[in-house]
């Protein structure tokens, strides 16, 4: 019996060390394992299990699966909130009140597990590549639209210039012909000296 207990504790201690290596806090590990935070800290320091550079991929994946299952179990069956006298606390309906604090902590663990799995399996990198591809596609689309807008503006300017020239040509065609030196208007004297001054056309 003692051997079984020691084996069980050894597995638990190993699991606690792996959880710690993968970023879980003492409180989160204590919640999952059902032991106190000081005990978690003691086990980790006894095993000298502060985070290391490398850990086996399969071992980490197995650990995350365990943490996920454990957190789901805690969400589904959190147990009862306890009173200082050790008896279950009662809710407004007079029934034993579930420990919602455990549920909250378990949900936090699930979020953390999801982040760890995302990094482990490269899902975050895939999402990053997708976002980068989307951003590059948007940049190319914006550049194409800008080039199209510039081309449209240039075509419009050319058309407007062509219309202006055509209108100018039409206006000139409608003007009566003029002869160099021809008087086209009599102007009244401006200096009191009398006599008119003739204004010649632009051709003279």
C-alpha positions as CSV (number, residue, x, y, z in Angstrom):
1,X,0.0,0.0,0.0
2,X,2.8,2.4,0.9
3,X,4.5,1.6,-2.4
4,X,1.3,2.5,-4.3
5,X,1.0,5.8,-2.4
6,X,4.7,6.7,-3.0
7,X,4.2,5.9,-6.8
8,X,1.1,8.0,-6.8
9,X,2.9,10.9,-5.1
10,X,5.9,10.6,-7.5
11,X,3.6,10.8,-10.5
12,X,1.8,13.8,-8.9
13,X,5.1,15.5,-8.2
14,X,6.4,14.9,-11.7
15,X,3.2,16.3,-13.1
16,X,3.4,19.4,-10.9
17,X,7.0,20.0,-12.0
18,X,5.9,19.8,-15.7
19,X,3.0,22.1,-15.1
20,X,5.4,24.6,-13.5
21,X,7.8,24.3,-16.4
22,X,5.0,25.2,-18.8
23,X,4.0,28.4,-17.1
24,X,1.3,27.4,-14.7
25,X,1.2,29.3,-11.4
26,X,1.4,27.7,-8.0
27,X,-2.3,28.6,-7.4
28,X,-3.4,27.0,-10.7
29,X,-1.4,23.9,-10.0
30,X,-2.8,23.7,-6.5
31,X,-6.4,24.0,-7.9
32,X,-5.8,21.2,-10.3
33,X,-4.1,18.9,-7.9
34,X,-6.3,19.7,-4.9
35,X,-3.4,20.6,-2.6
36,X,-2.3,23.8,-1.0
37,X,-0.1,26.4,-2.7
38,X,2.6,26.1,-0.1
39,X,2.7,22.4,-0.7
40,X,3.1,23.0,-4.5
41,X,5.9,25.4,-3.9
42,X,7.6,22.9,-1.6
43,X,7.4,20.1,-4.2
44,X,8.8,22.3,-6.9
45,X,11.7,23.4,-4.9
46,X,12.4,19.9,-3.7
47,X,12.5,18.7,-7.3
48,X,14.5,21.8,-8.4
49,X,12.0,22.1,-11.1
50,X,12.0,25.7,-12.1
51,X,11.5,26.2,-15.9
52,X,14.1,24.6,-18.2
53,X,14.9,25.3,-21.8
54,X,13.7,22.1,-23.3
55,X,11.0,19.5,-22.6
56,X,9.8,16.6,-24.7
57,X,7.0,17.6,-27.1
58,X,5.0,14.4,-26.4
59,X,5.4,14.8,-22.7
60,X,4.2,18.4,-22.8
61,X,1.2,17.5,-25.0
62,X,0.2,14.8,-22.6
63,X,0.5,17.2,-19.7
64,X,-1.7,19.8,-21.4
65,X,-4.3,17.1,-22.2
66,X,-4.3,16.2,-18.5
67,X,-4.6,19.8,-17.4
68,X,-7.5,20.4,-19.8
69,X,-9.4,17.3,-18.6
70,X,-8.9,18.2,-15.0
71,X,-10.1,21.8,-15.6
72,X,-13.2,20.6,-17.4
73,X,-13.9,18.2,-14.5
74,X,-13.6,21.1,-12.1
75,X,-16.0,23.2,-14.1
76,X,-18.5,20.4,-14.2
77,X,-18.1,19.4,-10.6
78,X,-16.6,22.2,-8.6
79,X,-17.7,20.9,-5.2
80,X,-19.3,23.0,-2.4
81,X,-18.3,26.3,-0.9
82,X,-17.3,25.5,2.7
83,X,-18.1,27.5,5.8
84,X,-15.4,28.1,8.5
85,X,-16.8,25.2,10.5
86,X,-16.1,22.8,7.7
87,X,-19.8,22.4,6.6
88,X,-21.1,23.3,3.1
89,X,-22.3,26.8,2.8
90,X,-26.0,27.2,1.8
91,X,-27.2,29.3,-1.1
92,X,-30.4,31.5,-1.2
93,X,-32.5,28.4,-1.9
94,X,-31.2,26.7,1.2
95,X,-29.3,24.1,-0.9
96,X,-25.5,23.6,-0.7
97,X,-23.8,26.4,-2.7
98,X,-21.3,25.3,-5.4
99,X,-17.8,26.7,-5.2
100,X,-17.9,29.2,-8.1
101,X,-14.4,30.4,-7.3
102,X,-13.1,27.0,-8.3
103,X,-15.0,27.3,-11.6
104,X,-13.5,30.7,-12.3
105,X,-10.0,29.3,-11.7
106,X,-10.7,26.2,-13.8
107,X,-11.8,28.4,-16.7
108,X,-8.6,30.5,-16.4
109,X,-6.6,27.2,-16.6
110,X,-8.5,26.2,-19.8
111,X,-7.6,29.5,-21.4
112,X,-4.0,29.0,-20.4
113,X,-4.0,25.5,-21.7
114,X,-5.4,26.7,-25.0
115,X,-2.6,29.2,-25.3
116,X,0.0,26.6,-24.5
117,X,-1.4,24.1,-27.0
118,X,-1.6,26.9,-29.7
119,X,2.2,27.5,-29.3
120,X,3.0,23.8,-29.0
121,X,1.3,22.9,-32.2
122,X,2.1,26.1,-34.1
123,X,-1.5,27.2,-34.4
124,X,-0.5,30.8,-33.4
125,X,2.1,30.8,-36.1
126,X,-0.5,29.7,-38.6
127,X,-2.8,32.4,-37.5
128,X,0.1,34.9,-37.8
129,X,0.8,33.8,-41.3
130,X,-2.9,34.1,-42.2
131,X,-3.0,37.6,-40.7
132,X,0.2,38.6,-42.6
133,X,-1.2,37.3,-45.8
134,X,-4.4,39.2,-45.3
135,X,-2.5,42.4,-44.5
136,X,-0.3,41.9,-47.6
137,X,-3.4,41.3,-49.8
138,X,-4.9,44.5,-48.4
139,X,-1.7,46.5,-49.1
140,X,-1.7,45.2,-52.7
141,X,-5.4,46.0,-53.0
142,X,-4.9,49.5,-51.7
143,X,-1.9,50.1,-54.0
144,X,-4.0,48.8,-57.0
145,X,-6.9,51.1,-56.1
146,X,-4.5,54.1,-55.7
147,X,-2.9,53.4,-59.1
148,X,-6.4,53.0,-60.7
149,X,-7.5,56.3,-59.1
150,X,-4.4,58.1,-60.4
151,X,-5.0,56.7,-63.9
152,X,-8.6,57.8,-63.9
153,X,-7.5,61.3,-62.7
154,X,-4.9,61.5,-65.5
155,X,-7.5,60.4,-68.1
156,X,-10.0,62.9,-66.8
157,X,-7.4,65.7,-66.9
158,X,-6.5,64.8,-70.5
159,X,-10.2,64.7,-71.6
160,X,-10.8,68.1,-69.9
161,X,-7.9,69.6,-71.7
162,X,-9.1,68.2,-75.0
163,X,-12.6,69.7,-74.4
164,X,-11.0,73.1,-73.6
165,X,-9.0,73.1,-76.8
166,X,-12.1,72.1,-78.8
167,X,-14.1,74.9,-77.2
168,X,-11.4,77.4,-77.9
169,X,-11.2,76.3,-81.5
170,X,-15.0,76.6,-81.8
171,X,-15.0,80.1,-80.3
172,X,-12.4,81.3,-82.7
173,X,-14.3,79.8,-85.6
174,X,-17.4,81.8,-84.6
175,X,-15.5,85.2,-84.4
176,X,-15.7,87.5,-87.5
177,X,-12.5,87.7,-89.6
178,X,-10.4,90.7,-88.9
179,X,-8.0,92.6,-91.0
180,X,-4.7,94.0,-89.7
181,X,-5.0,97.7,-89.0
182,X,-8.8,97.7,-89.0
183,X,-10.6,99.9,-86.5
184,X,-12.8,97.7,-84.4
185,X,-14.0,100.3,-81.9
186,X,-14.0,104.1,-81.3
187,X,-12.9,105.0,-77.8
188,X,-13.8,108.4,-76.2
189,X,-11.0,110.8,-75.4
190,X,-9.4,110.0,-72.1
191,X,-7.0,113.0,-71.7
192,X,-9.2,115.9,-72.9
193,X,-7.1,116.4,-76.0
194,X,-9.9,115.3,-78.3
195,X,-9.9,112.8,-81.0
196,X,-10.4,109.1,-80.9
197,X,-7.8,106.4,-80.7
198,X,-8.2,103.4,-82.7
199,X,-7.7,99.9,-81.2
200,X,-6.2,97.5,-83.5
201,X,-6.9,93.8,-83.5
202,X,-4.5,91.3,-82.2
203,X,-3.2,90.5,-85.6
204,X,-1.7,94.0,-86.2
